């Protein structure tokens, strides 16, 4: 297995982890944004909300890539559970 294959596998593992824990990651982004907003006394609320939304969009996109590629990867690897694709569609 070459370096490219290893990096591809790592990317797929990261995408799978993001897809599985998407709600937790987005909750952490919201919690962090609220904490920063409180510490800055609302001075940067607009920026915090904007960058929080960008972070959530990135999590969505990265997790969706795992779902899109997951069909082929899980068919080969057999690592997915039957309920896995349904978990990511609840917030869409």
Gaussian input, Z-matrix of N, CA and C with variables (Angstrom, degrees):
# hf/3-21g

backbone

0 1
 N
 C     1     B1
 C     2     B2     1     A1
 N     3     B3     2     A2     1     D1
 C     4     B4     3     A3     2     D2
 C     5     B5     4     A4     3     D3
 N     6     B6     5     A5     4     D4
 C     7     B7     6     A6     5     D5
 C     8     B8     7     A7     6     D6
 N     9     B9     8     A8     7     D7
 C    10    B10     9     A9     8     D8
 C    11    B11    10    A10     9     D9
 N    12    B12    11    A11    10    D10
 C    13    B13    12    A12    11    D11
 C    14    B14    13    A13    12    D12
 N    15    B15    14    A14    13    D13
 C    16    B16    15    A15    14    D14
 C    17    B17    16    A16    15    D15
 N    18    B18    17    A17    16    D16
 C    19    B19    18    A18    17    D17
 C    20    B20    19    A19    18    D18
 N    21    B21    20    A20    19    D19
 C    22    B22    21    A21    20    D20
 C    23    B23    22    A22    21    D21
 N    24    B24    23    A23    22    D22
 C    25    B25    24    A24    23    D23
 C    26    B26    25    A25    24    D24
 N    27    B27    26    A26    25    D25
 C    28    B28    27    A27    26    D26
 C    29    B29    28    A28    27    D27
 N    30    B30    29    A29    28    D28
 C    31    B31    30    A30    29    D29
 C    32    B32    31    A31    30    D30
 N    33    B33    32    A32    31    D31
 C    34    B34    33    A33    32    D32
 C    35    B35    34    A34    33    D33
 N    36    B36    35    A35    34    D34
 C    37    B37    36    A36    35    D35
 C    38    B38    37    A37    36    D36
 N    39    B39    38    A38    37    D37
 C    40    B40    39    A39    38    D38
 C    41    B41    40    A40    39    D39
 N    42    B42    41    A41    40    D40
 C    43    B43    42    A42    41    D41
 C    44    B44    43    A43    42    D42
 N    45    B45    44    A44    43    D43
 C    46    B46    45    A45    44    D44
 C    47    B47    46    A46    45    D45
 N    48    B48    47    A47    46    D46
 C    49    B49    48    A48    47    D47
 C    50    B50    49    A49    48    D48
 N    51    B51    50    A50    49    D49
 C    52    B52    51    A51    50    D50
 C    53    B53    52    A52    51    D51
 N    54    B54    53    A53    52    D52
 C    55    B55    54    A54    53    D53
 C    56    B56    55    A55    54    D54
 N    57    B57    56    A56    55    D55
 C    58    B58    57    A57    56    D56
 C    59    B59    58    A58    57    D57
 N    60    B60    59    A59    58    D58
 C    61    B61    60    A60    59    D59
 C    62    B62    61    A61    60    D60
 N    63    B63    62    A62    61    D61
 C    64    B64    63    A63    62    D62
 C    65    B65    64    A64    63    D63
 N    66    B66    65    A65    64    D64
 C    67    B67    66    A66    65    D65
 C    68    B68    67    A67    66    D66
 N    69    B69    68    A68    67    D67
 C    70    B70    69    A69    68    D68
 C    71    B71    70    A70    69    D69
 N    72    B72    71    A71    70    D70
 C    73    B73    72    A72    71    D71
 C    74    B74    73    A73    72    D72
 N    75    B75    74    A74    73    D73
 C    76    B76    75    A75    74    D74
 C    77    B77    76    A76    75    D75
 N    78    B78    77    A77    76    D76
 C    79    B79    78    A78    77    D77
 C    80    B80    79    A79    78    D78
 N    81    B81    80    A80    79    D79
 C    82    B82    81    A81    80    D80
 C    83    B83    82    A82    81    D81
 N    84    B84    83    A83    82    D82
 C    85    B85    84    A84    83    D83
 C    86    B86    85    A85    84    D84
 N    87    B87    86    A86    85    D85
 C    88    B88    87    A87    86    D86
 C    89    B89    88    A88    87    D87
 N    90    B90    89    A89    88    D88
 C    91    B91    90    A90    89    D89
 C    92    B92    91    A91    90    D90
 N    93    B93    92    A92    91    D91
 C    94    B94    93    A93    92    D92
 C    95    B95    94    A94    93    D93
 N    96    B96    95    A95    94    D94
 C    97    B97    96    A96    95    D95
 C    98    B98    97    A97    96    D96
 N    99    B99    98    A98    97    D97
 C   100   B100    99    A99    98    D98
 C   101   B101   100   A100    99    D99
 N   102   B102   101   A101   100   D100
 C   103   B103   102   A102   101   D101
 C   104   B104   103   A103   102   D102
 N   105   B105   104   A104   103   D103
 C   106   B106   105   A105   104   D104
 C   107   B107   106   A106   105   D105
 N   108   B108   107   A107   106   D106
 C   109   B109   108   A108   107   D107
 C   110   B110   109   A109   108   D108
 N   111   B111   110   A110   109   D109
 C   112   B112   111   A111   110   D110
 C   113   B113   112   A112   111   D111
 N   114   B114   113   A113   112   D112
 C   115   B115   114   A114   113   D113
 C   116   B116   115   A115   114   D114
 N   117   B117   116   A116   115   D115
 C   118   B118   117   A117   116   D116
 C   119   B119   118   A118   117   D117
 N   120   B120   119   A119   118   D118
 C   121   B121   120   A120   119   D119
 C   122   B122   121   A121   120   D120
 N   123   B123   122   A122   121   D121
 C   124   B124   123   A123   122   D122
 C   125   B125   124   A124   123   D123
 N   126   B126   125   A125   124   D124
 C   127   B127   126   A126   125   D125
 C   128   B128   127   A127   126   D126
 N   129   B129   128   A128   127   D127
 C   130   B130   129   A129   128   D128
 C   131   B131   130   A130   129   D129
 N   132   B132   131   A131   130   D130
 C   133   B133   132   A132   131   D131
 C   134   B134   133   A133   132   D132
 N   135   B135   134   A134   133   D133
 C   136   B136   135   A135   134   D134
 C   137   B137   136   A136   135   D135
 N   138   B138   137   A137   136   D136
 C   139   B139   138   A138   137   D137
 C   140   B140   139   A139   138   D138
 N   141   B141   140   A140   139   D139
 C   142   B142   141   A141   140   D140
 C   143   B143   142   A142   141   D141
 N   144   B144   143   A143   142   D142
 C   145   B145   144   A144   143   D143
 C   146   B146   145   A145   144   D144
 N   147   B147   146   A146   145   D145
 C   148   B148   147   A147   146   D146
 C   149   B149   148   A148   147   D147
 N   150   B150   149   A149   148   D148
 C   151   B151   150   A150   149   D149
 C   152   B152   151   A151   150   D150
 N   153   B153   152   A152   151   D151
 C   154   B154   153   A153   152   D152
 C   155   B155   154   A154   153   D153
 N   156   B156   155   A155   154   D154
 C   157   B157   156   A156   155   D155
 C   158   B158   157   A157   156   D156
 N   159   B159   158   A158   157   D157
 C   160   B160   159   A159   158   D158
 C   161   B161   160   A160   159   D159
 N   162   B162   161   A161   160   D160
 C   163   B163   162   A162   161   D161
 C   164   B164   163   A163   162   D162
 N   165   B165   164   A164   163   D163
 C   166   B166   165   A165   164   D164
 C   167   B167   166   A166   165   D165
 N   168   B168   167   A167   166   D166
 C   169   B169   168   A168   167   D167
 C   170   B170   169   A169   168   D168
 N   171   B171   170   A170   169   D169
 C   172   B172   171   A171   170   D170
 C   173   B173   172   A172   171   D171
 N   174   B174   173   A173   172   D172
 C   175   B175   174   A174   173   D173
 C   176   B176   175   A175   174   D174
 N   177   B177   176   A176   175   D175
 C   178   B178   177   A177   176   D176
 C   179   B179   178   A178   177   D177
 N   180   B180   179   A179   178   D178
 C   181   B181   180   A180   179   D179
 C   182   B182   181   A181   180   D180
 N   183   B183   182   A182   181   D181
 C   184   B184   183   A183   182   D182
 C   185   B185   184   A184   183   D183
 N   186   B186   185   A185   184   D184
 C   187   B187   186   A186   185   D185
 C   188   B188   187   A187   186   D186
 N   189   B189   188   A188   187   D187
 C   190   B190   189   A189   188   D188
 C   191   B191   190   A190   189   D189
 N   192   B192   191   A191   190   D190
 C   193   B193   192   A192   191   D191
 C   194   B194   193   A193   192   D192
 N   195   B195   194   A194   193   D193
 C   196   B196   195   A195   194   D194
 C   197   B197   196   A196   195   D195
 N   198   B198   197   A197   196   D196
 C   199   B199   198   A198   197   D197
 C   200   B200   199   A199   198   D198
 N   201   B201   200   A200   199   D199
 C   202   B202   201   A201   200   D200
 C   203   B203   202   A202   201   D201
 N   204   B204   203   A203   202   D202
 C   205   B205   204   A204   203   D203
 C   206   B206   205   A205   204   D204
 N   207   B207   206   A206   205   D205
 C   208   B208   207   A207   206   D206
 C   209   B209   208   A208   207   D207
 N   210   B210   209   A209   208   D208
 C   211   B211   210   A210   209   D209
 C   212   B212   211   A211   210   D210
 N   213   B213   212   A212   211   D211
 C   214   B214   213   A213   212   D212
 C   215   B215   214   A214   213   D213
 N   216   B216   215   A215   214   D214
 C   217   B217   216   A216   215   D215
 C   218   B218   217   A217   216   D216
 N   219   B219   218   A218   217   D217
 C   220   B220   219   A219   218   D218
 C   221   B221   220   A220   219   D219
 N   222   B222   221   A221   220   D220
 C   223   B223   222   A222   221   D221
 C   224   B224   223   A223   222   D222
 N   225   B225   224   A224   223   D223
 C   226   B226   225   A225   224   D224
 C   227   B227   226   A226   225   D225
 N   228   B228   227   A227   226   D226
 C   229   B229   228   A228   227   D227
 C   230   B230   229   A229   228   D228
 N   231   B231   230   A230   229   D229
 C   232   B232   231   A231   230   D230
 C   233   B233   232   A232   231   D231
 N   234   B234   233   A233   232   D232
 C   235   B235   234   A234   233   D233
 C   236   B236   235   A235   234   D234
 N   237   B237   236   A236   235   D235
 C   238   B238   237   A237   236   D236
 C   239   B239   238   A238   237   D237
 N   240   B240   239   A239   238   D238
 C   241   B241   240   A240   239   D239
 C   242   B242   241   A241   240   D240
 N   243   B243   242   A242   241   D241
 C   244   B244   243   A243   242   D242
 C   245   B245   244   A244   243   D243
 N   246   B246   245   A245   244   D244
 C   247   B247   246   A246   245   D245
 C   248   B248   247   A247   246   D246
 N   249   B249   248   A248   247   D247
 C   250   B250   249   A249   248   D248
 C   251   B251   250   A250   249   D249
 N   252   B252   251   A251   250   D250
 C   253   B253   252   A252   251   D251
 C   254   B254   253   A253   252   D252
 N   255   B255   254   A254   253   D253
 C   256   B256   255   A255   254   D254
 C   257   B257   256   A256   255   D255
 N   258   B258   257   A257   256   D256
 C   259   B259   258   A258   257   D257
 C   260   B260   259   A259   258   D258
 N   261   B261   260   A260   259   D259
 C   262   B262   261   A261   260   D260
 C   263   B263   262   A262   261   D261
 N   264   B264   263   A263   262   D262
 C   265   B265   264   A264   263   D263
 C   266   B266   265   A265   264   D264
 N   267   B267   266   A266   265   D265
 C   268   B268   267   A267   266   D266
 C   269   B269   268   A268   267   D267
 N   270   B270   269   A269   268   D268
 C   271   B271   270   A270   269   D269
 C   272   B272   271   A271   270   D270
 N   273   B273   272   A272   271   D271
 C   274   B274   273   A273   272   D272
 C   275   B275   274   A274   273   D273

   B1=1.4542
   B2=1.5277
   B3=1.3313
   B4=1.4457
   B5=1.5162
   B6=1.3026
   B7=1.4673
   B8=1.5241
   B9=1.3257
   B10=1.4626
   B11=1.5270
   B12=1.3221
   B13=1.4666
   B14=1.5223
   B15=1.3183
   B16=1.4682
   B17=1.5221
   B18=1.3293
   B19=1.4664
   B20=1.5259
   B21=1.3123
   B22=1.4580
   B23=1.5200
   B24=1.3316
   B25=1.4653
   B26=1.5280
   B27=1.3271
   B28=1.4640
   B29=1.5297
   B30=1.3346
   B31=1.4564
   B32=1.5228
   B33=1.3188
   B34=1.4624
   B35=1.5274
   B36=1.3214
   B37=1.4624
   B38=1.5292
   B39=1.3251
   B40=1.4678
   B41=1.5213
   B42=1.3124
   B43=1.4637
   B44=1.5261
   B45=1.3221
   B46=1.4553
   B47=1.5273
   B48=1.3311
   B49=1.4679
   B50=1.5254
   B51=1.3234
   B52=1.4647
   B53=1.5248
   B54=1.3240
   B55=1.4640
   B56=1.5301
   B57=1.3171
   B58=1.4599
   B59=1.5280
   B60=1.3303
   B61=1.4650
   B62=1.5261
   B63=1.3162
   B64=1.4642
   B65=1.5284
   B66=1.3141
   B67=1.4655
   B68=1.5249
   B69=1.3270
   B70=1.4612
   B71=1.5271
   B72=1.3229
   B73=1.4689
   B74=1.5254
   B75=1.3221
   B76=1.4618
   B77=1.5272
   B78=1.3062
   B79=1.4610
   B80=1.5242
   B81=1.3302
   B82=1.4613
   B83=1.5270
   B84=1.3253
   B85=1.4695
   B86=1.5281
   B87=1.3206
   B88=1.4646
   B89=1.5234
   B90=1.3245
   B91=1.4620
   B92=1.5249
   B93=1.3235
   B94=1.4631
   B95=1.5252
   B96=1.3291
   B97=1.4636
   B98=1.5186
   B99=1.3222
   B100=1.4660
   B101=1.5292
   B102=1.3303
   B103=1.4649
   B104=1.5328
   B105=1.3313
   B106=1.4685
   B107=1.5218
   B108=1.3201
   B109=1.4656
   B110=1.5264
   B111=1.3017
   B112=1.4701
   B113=1.5299
   B114=1.3266
   B115=1.4687
   B116=1.5199
   B117=1.3302
   B118=1.4660
   B119=1.5227
   B120=1.3224
   B121=1.4643
   B122=1.5262
   B123=1.3255
   B124=1.4592
   B125=1.5109
   B126=1.3076
   B127=1.4652
   B128=1.5407
   B129=1.3250
   B130=1.4679
   B131=1.5292
   B132=1.3152
   B133=1.4652
   B134=1.5215
   B135=1.3268
   B136=1.4644
   B137=1.5304
   B138=1.3278
   B139=1.4642
   B140=1.5259
   B141=1.3148
   B142=1.4633
   B143=1.5241
   B144=1.3166
   B145=1.4651
   B146=1.5230
   B147=1.3316
   B148=1.4645
   B149=1.5309
   B150=1.3351
   B151=1.4564
   B152=1.5271
   B153=1.3125
   B154=1.4591
   B155=1.5230
   B156=1.3257
   B157=1.4603
   B158=1.5180
   B159=1.3407
   B160=1.4614
   B161=1.5289
   B162=1.3277
   B163=1.4593
   B164=1.5249
   B165=1.3192
   B166=1.4639
   B167=1.5218
   B168=1.3147
   B169=1.4686
   B170=1.5252
   B171=1.3323
   B172=1.4597
   B173=1.5268
   B174=1.3221
   B175=1.4652
   B176=1.5319
   B177=1.3181
   B178=1.4682
   B179=1.5287
   B180=1.3206
   B181=1.4585
   B182=1.5274
   B183=1.3193
   B184=1.4550
   B185=1.5276
   B186=1.3267
   B187=1.4588
   B188=1.5181
   B189=1.3448
   B190=1.4566
   B191=1.5215
   B192=1.3179
   B193=1.4547
   B194=1.5261
   B195=1.3130
   B196=1.4595
   B197=1.5162
   B198=1.3234
   B199=1.4634
   B200=1.5236
   B201=1.3487
   B202=1.4566
   B203=1.5221
   B204=1.3269
   B205=1.4588
   B206=1.5225
   B207=1.3174
   B208=1.4574
   B209=1.5089
   B210=1.3161
   B211=1.4519
   B212=1.5141
   B213=1.3246
   B214=1.4530
   B215=1.5187
   B216=1.3312
   B217=1.4643
   B218=1.5160
   B219=1.3229
   B220=1.4552
   B221=1.5173
   B222=1.3271
   B223=1.4548
   B224=1.5196
   B225=1.3303
   B226=1.4563
   B227=1.5179
   B228=1.3346
   B229=1.4535
   B230=1.5082
   B231=1.3285
   B232=1.4471
   B233=1.5155
   B234=1.3295
   B235=1.4586
   B236=1.5228
   B237=1.3064
   B238=1.4600
   B239=1.5184
   B240=1.3224
   B241=1.4508
   B242=1.5185
   B243=1.2969
   B244=1.4561
   B245=1.5220
   B246=1.3246
   B247=1.4517
   B248=1.5062
   B249=1.2887
   B250=1.4560
   B251=1.5186
   B252=1.3512
   B253=1.4553
   B254=1.5287
   B255=1.3148
   B256=1.4652
   B257=1.5139
   B258=1.3207
   B259=1.4528
   B260=1.5200
   B261=1.3084
   B262=1.4533
   B263=1.5106
   B264=1.3362
   B265=1.4422
   B266=1.5169
   B267=1.3035
   B268=1.4576
   B269=1.5088
   B270=1.3195
   B271=1.4567
   B272=1.4970
   B273=1.3268
   B274=1.4556
   B275=1.4713
   A1=107.58
   A2=114.69
   A3=120.07
   A4=112.52
   A5=115.03
   A6=121.46
   A7=111.44
   A8=116.67
   A9=120.09
   A10=110.69
   A11=116.97
   A12=120.56
   A13=111.54
   A14=116.49
   A15=120.43
   A16=111.01
   A17=116.37
   A18=120.24
   A19=111.28
   A20=117.10
   A21=120.98
   A22=110.28
   A23=116.84
   A24=120.64
   A25=111.35
   A26=117.57
   A27=121.09
   A28=110.86
   A29=117.01
   A30=121.07
   A31=110.02
   A32=116.71
   A33=120.20
   A34=111.36
   A35=117.44
   A36=120.82
   A37=110.59
   A38=116.71
   A39=120.53
   A40=110.27
   A41=117.24
   A42=120.66
   A43=110.65
   A44=116.94
   A45=120.93
   A46=110.53
   A47=116.60
   A48=120.68
   A49=110.78
   A50=117.15
   A51=120.77
   A52=109.72
   A53=117.53
   A54=120.89
   A55=110.80
   A56=117.04
   A57=121.46
   A58=112.65
   A59=117.18
   A60=121.51
   A61=112.47
   A62=116.51
   A63=121.93
   A64=112.00
   A65=117.64
   A66=120.70
   A67=111.42
   A68=116.56
   A69=120.53
   A70=110.98
   A71=116.84
   A72=121.21
   A73=109.82
   A74=116.06
   A75=119.42
   A76=111.26
   A77=117.32
   A78=120.61
   A79=111.55
   A80=116.11
   A81=120.20
   A82=111.11
   A83=117.11
   A84=121.13
   A85=109.73
   A86=116.79
   A87=120.50
   A88=111.38
   A89=116.95
   A90=121.20
   A91=110.73
   A92=116.21
   A93=120.16
   A94=110.52
   A95=116.46
   A96=120.08
   A97=111.83
   A98=117.02
   A99=120.61
   A100=110.85
   A101=116.55
   A102=120.28
   A103=110.97
   A104=116.23
   A105=120.09
   A106=110.01
   A107=116.86
   A108=120.67
   A109=110.73
   A110=116.22
   A111=120.05
   A112=110.91
   A113=117.11
   A114=120.26
   A115=112.46
   A116=116.83
   A117=120.21
   A118=111.48
   A119=116.62
   A120=123.02
   A121=112.63
   A122=116.39
   A123=121.67
   A124=115.54
   A125=117.55
   A126=121.08
   A127=111.65
   A128=117.52
   A129=121.62
   A130=111.94
   A131=117.51
   A132=121.51
   A133=112.20
   A134=118.01
   A135=121.17
   A136=111.36
   A137=116.39
   A138=120.28
   A139=110.93
   A140=117.12
   A141=121.23
   A142=109.68
   A143=117.28
   A144=120.63
   A145=111.68
   A146=116.21
   A147=120.57
   A148=111.22
   A149=116.88
   A150=119.66
   A151=111.72
   A152=116.88
   A153=119.91
   A154=110.90
   A155=116.22
   A156=120.12
   A157=111.02
   A158=116.82
   A159=119.88
   A160=111.09
   A161=116.60
   A162=120.47
   A163=110.53
   A164=117.09
   A165=120.26
   A166=111.47
   A167=117.24
   A168=120.76
   A169=110.93
   A170=116.66
   A171=120.48
   A172=110.75
   A173=116.63
   A174=120.61
   A175=109.32
   A176=116.90
   A177=121.00
   A178=110.58
   A179=116.37
   A180=120.87
   A181=111.28
   A182=116.62
   A183=120.71
   A184=110.50
   A185=116.77
   A186=120.66
   A187=112.07
   A188=117.15
   A189=120.99
   A190=111.27
   A191=117.63
   A192=120.50
   A193=109.89
   A194=116.87
   A195=120.32
   A196=110.14
   A197=116.58
   A198=120.69
   A199=109.75
   A200=117.68
   A201=121.45
   A202=111.22
   A203=116.64
   A204=121.34
   A205=111.39
   A206=116.57
   A207=121.57
   A208=114.05
   A209=118.30
   A210=119.97
   A211=111.71
   A212=116.53
   A213=120.01
   A214=111.21
   A215=116.48
   A216=119.81
   A217=111.30
   A218=117.80
   A219=119.45
   A220=111.25
   A221=117.43
   A222=119.38
   A223=110.23
   A224=115.62
   A225=119.50
   A226=111.32
   A227=115.81
   A228=119.64
   A229=114.19
   A230=117.86
   A231=121.36
   A232=113.93
   A233=118.20
   A234=120.70
   A235=112.99
   A236=118.88
   A237=120.47
   A238=111.36
   A239=115.11
   A240=120.38
   A241=108.50
   A242=117.39
   A243=120.92
   A244=112.18
   A245=119.39
   A246=122.01
   A247=114.57
   A248=119.47
   A249=122.12
   A250=114.42
   A251=121.33
   A252=119.27
   A253=112.91
   A254=118.40
   A255=121.31
   A256=112.42
   A257=119.09
   A258=121.63
   A259=111.51
   A260=119.22
   A261=121.99
   A262=114.12
   A263=119.66
   A264=120.70
   A265=113.46
   A266=119.52
   A267=122.05
   A268=113.87
   A269=119.47
   A270=121.74
   A271=114.27
   A272=118.99
   A273=121.00
   A274=110.45
   D1=124.40
   D2=-178.91
   D3=-83.27
   D4=175.19
   D5=-179.75
   D6=-60.69
   D7=-40.86
   D8=179.98
   D9=-61.40
   D10=-42.12
   D11=178.91
   D12=-64.55
   D13=-39.85
   D14=178.71
   D15=-64.98
   D16=-43.21
   D17=179.04
   D18=-65.99
   D19=-38.00
   D20=176.77
   D21=-63.32
   D22=-43.25
   D23=177.74
   D24=-62.82
   D25=-41.22
   D26=178.51
   D27=-63.85
   D28=-41.04
   D29=178.15
   D30=-62.49
   D31=-44.15
   D32=179.68
   D33=-64.45
   D34=-38.52
   D35=177.42
   D36=-65.08
   D37=-41.25
   D38=178.83
   D39=-65.18
   D40=-43.14
   D41=178.89
   D42=-62.82
   D43=-40.58
   D44=179.26
   D45=-64.47
   D46=-42.30
   D47=179.13
   D48=-63.82
   D49=-41.57
   D50=178.56
   D51=-64.87
   D52=-43.14
   D53=179.89
   D54=-61.82
   D55=-40.41
   D56=-178.27
   D57=-71.76
   D58=-31.19
   D59=-174.38
   D60=-116.42
   D61=25.33
   D62=-175.60
   D63=-56.60
   D64=-45.92
   D65=-178.13
   D66=-64.26
   D67=-39.41
   D68=179.45
   D69=-66.36
   D70=-40.74
   D71=179.90
   D72=-65.15
   D73=-45.36
   D74=-179.77
   D75=-65.89
   D76=-35.25
   D77=175.69
   D78=-64.60
   D79=-39.43
   D80=178.25
   D81=-66.03
   D82=-38.23
   D83=177.36
   D84=-62.90
   D85=-43.50
   D86=179.12
   D87=-65.05
   D88=-41.97
   D89=179.35
   D90=-63.73
   D91=-43.75
   D92=179.18
   D93=-64.31
   D94=-42.55
   D95=178.57
   D96=-61.74
   D97=-41.44
   D98=179.31
   D99=-65.61
   D100=-39.30
   D101=179.31
   D102=-65.26
   D103=-43.99
   D104=179.28
   D105=-65.55
   D106=-41.19
   D107=179.12
   D108=-61.79
   D109=-40.56
   D110=178.78
   D111=-66.66
   D112=-43.17
   D113=-179.12
   D114=-66.38
   D115=-30.82
   D116=179.93
   D117=-93.86
   D118=7.25
   D119=177.42
   D120=55.53
   D121=37.73
   D122=175.81
   D123=77.29
   D124=6.80
   D125=-176.30
   D126=-65.27
   D127=-32.37
   D128=-175.49
   D129=-118.22
   D130=28.50
   D131=-175.53
   D132=-54.20
   D133=-46.44
   D134=-177.86
   D135=-61.05
   D136=-45.14
   D137=179.88
   D138=-66.40
   D139=-41.08
   D140=-179.94
   D141=-62.13
   D142=-44.62
   D143=178.87
   D144=-64.56
   D145=-42.20
   D146=-178.94
   D147=-63.27
   D148=-47.14
   D149=-178.60
   D150=-73.51
   D151=-29.72
   D152=174.13
   D153=-64.39
   D154=-40.96
   D155=177.59
   D156=-66.15
   D157=-39.89
   D158=177.08
   D159=-61.97
   D160=-40.58
   D161=178.16
   D162=-64.39
   D163=-43.44
   D164=178.79
   D165=-64.39
   D166=-38.92
   D167=176.98
   D168=-63.57
   D169=-40.17
   D170=178.52
   D171=-64.46
   D172=-40.64
   D173=178.19
   D174=-63.52
   D175=-44.00
   D176=178.34
   D177=-59.39
   D178=-48.62
   D179=-176.96
   D180=-63.91
   D181=-45.02
   D182=-178.71
   D183=-65.85
   D184=-41.66
   D185=178.27
   D186=-67.08
   D187=-36.76
   D188=178.61
   D189=-67.60
   D190=-32.49
   D191=176.82
   D192=-62.98
   D193=-37.91
   D194=178.32
   D195=-65.56
   D196=-39.96
   D197=179.48
   D198=-67.01
   D199=-41.89
   D200=-179.82
   D201=-65.36
   D202=-43.48
   D203=-179.95
   D204=-84.08
   D205=-17.69
   D206=-174.05
   D207=-63.13
   D208=-31.27
   D209=-179.77
   D210=-58.90
   D211=-46.03
   D212=179.79
   D213=-73.63
   D214=-40.58
   D215=-177.38
   D216=-68.84
   D217=-40.47
   D218=-178.05
   D219=-75.40
   D220=-28.31
   D221=176.99
   D222=-67.20
   D223=-34.05
   D224=178.70
   D225=-79.82
   D226=-43.12
   D227=-173.38
   D228=-90.24
   D229=-25.41
   D230=179.58
   D231=69.34
   D232=21.46
   D233=-175.11
   D234=-89.92
   D235=-13.97
   D236=-175.04
   D237=-83.79
   D238=152.89
   D239=174.66
   D240=-96.42
   D241=164.02
   D242=-176.20
   D243=-64.42
   D244=-33.17
   D245=-176.83
   D246=-87.05
   D247=-1.69
   D248=-172.61
   D249=-61.75
   D250=-47.77
   D251=-178.11
   D252=-62.20
   D253=-31.78
   D254=-178.81
   D255=-69.43
   D256=-25.67
   D257=-176.76
   D258=-66.23
   D259=-34.12
   D260=-175.63
   D261=-84.02
   D262=-8.13
   D263=-175.45
   D264=-96.70
   D265=-0.22
   D266=-176.36
   D267=-63.98
   D268=-36.26
   D269=-175.86
   D270=-96.89
   D271=3.84
   D272=-174.56
   D273=-88.24

